[in-house]
Amino acid sequence: MAASVFASPLLGKLFGTSDIGRLWSDNADVRAMLLVEGALAKVQGAQGVIPEISAAFIHRSSLEVQIDPAGLADSTATNGVCVPGLVAAFRTAMEAPEHAQYAHWGATSQDIIDTALMLRLRQTLATQEEVLRAVLRLMAQQAKEHADTPMAARTYGQHATVTSWGAVLAQWGDPLADALEALPAVRASSLWVSLSGAAGTASALGPEAAATRAALAEALGLGDPGRSWHTDRGPVLRIADWMTGVTANLAAFGNSLIGLTGSDTAEVSLGGAGASSTMPQKQNPVAPSVLVALNNQMTGLCASLQTASAHQYQRDGAAWFTEWMVLPQIALSSACALETARALMEGLGPDSARMRAHVDGLGLMHAEALSFALTAKMTRTEAQAAAKALVAKAMSEGLSLRAVAQAAHPELSDDLFDPARQMGLAPDAARTFANKVSDL
């Protein structure tokens, strides 16, 4: 198999990332770094740090010059970073040494790489936000339609009490809505420009270094951290943490769907996907399994990124290189999870009749309500014991809990065994979620 499922011709559609995949390519990386170099020159020209005519030439060239990443490979292998080779190739491509000499004035490789990284992360988050909104709209629509559709709630994999399909969708969707609401703060606290020079002191940038950094941030639409963050990987960790949280919540969605689509449950249909090579009766939960697998991968990736956040001194090659290895995989994993969830929701459909059949059955899901109803005539401890005995009798005799309980306690109301009256706040939770999404 390929080194990365996201770039695999064989597995790429199973782990699809849509447009985000193009943002995590060498070509996109080089293009982003050139944009940073051009913006830096333009800002420095306006400040009089470099000749304005040279700044204009460099900025225009940064938008027009094409540099093949493969041509930077030897230099990158030697230097550990691609920027020295990139700057040399950029200066050569401009064919105007009198202007080209001012490119990359006072900056260091990490300034260019980290700022370009933030440009790509910004676009990645924007695309992920769009897909997340689509997932939430689809969930909210079904939650509203099925706010009162009864189904079995399950704890420890077993039938518990009655809930609704709409409430279950809200349970999956509420954390995703919270993530969407948190995204502006993540952007504000993390999408930063970097311009601090070789050792974070900005000494080569001159007395206007802070103003240059602020102007570069404004030119690129990034935040100005007001300091060097070369060894502070907090901004990267915060963005990765947001992506990890979204992926984890989607994995919970996928994990439950694996159970709900099983042959013993079969309360939910995924559409037409998931054929078996040898068993024609099967519809395998492929997309839900992808969601769980992506989250499994995230566990190792996030551990590596956490380790890579601990830099030594003012620059740490090993820690930085590790970040390059794992951060793209984190971004693509979360992108894939969102794309998979959107496709899932477009084909997802509940089998309301089967859900109701599982709720009805012997009616054992009403046992909790029965135990509380019995406290009207006995202590709580006695009521629990009596309810447990009635459940055992219903199971041993194959009778409904309602029949057994009302035979022993004729005063018990039919409402006690009506799923529509035993869902508690489930319908409200579904409608509240749907209304919340409509306001986002």
C-alpha angles and dihedrals in degrees: 000000000000123000090246125029089210094062096037119116087208101045101021096099093047088054097034121175100179114205095348091074090070091056091062099058132104090247092055090047093052092045091052092049091051090051089054092049091050094047091048092053092048092052093046091048091054089050093049092242090124128015109286093224090055091046091054091048093049092047093050091046092052088062095046108034118096118206122187110227090213089064090061096053099095093047091047091051090053099041101032090232131065099222099087090054092042093052091047092050091045093052091048093048092053090062090205109098092178088066101026092063089073095057115113091016111187095342127120129220093258092055091058096040096046095044091048088048090056091051090055093043089051091055091043091054092046092054092044090051090055092051092044090054089052092051091049093049091053092047092047093050092054092041090056093045093048102034089122099034104119121223138157117276110216131211121181085001093297134108109271119164135327121286132156133254088238091056091049090053089049090052089057095039103045095072089047090052088050089052090052091051090049095051098087090056091049090053094047093049098042117025095089136160117236121215113144107121131231101327101015094267097101088220095148092051093070133226092315094057095120092048090048091052092049092048092048090051091052093046092053097038093243131128124265108230092195090228145044116288099177092126097024104090092176093114091054092044092051093052092044090048090055091051091046092052092051091048092049092052091048089050089056087053090050094045092055092046090056087060097040092052095047118119092248092053108023094168095137133046123210097197122248103326129104107058119176120230093227109014112066093187093065132093105187118211093239101158095045088051090053089055092052093045092051090053090049089055091047091061093066094038093054092048089054092047091050090053091047091055092072104085126185119232116326098326133017120192098190094050092045093048090051090055090054090054098051109026095070089051090052092050093047094044092055091044091051091048091054094046090048092049092050092052089046094053092048090061101029117118133169123226096224094184093054091045090054092046090056090049093049106042106105089339093238092148087076092063094101092051089047092054091053093045090055091058086079088078105022142025121285092251092050091046092053092050092047092049091049091052091050091050090051091049092049091050096045094047097037092236129135117265088235093058094046094044096046091047089057095036111026092181092071113112124235087233088072089068098039110108091208089061096042102058095092112194094346096107091046091050090053094050093043090054092048091050091047092054092049088057096049 
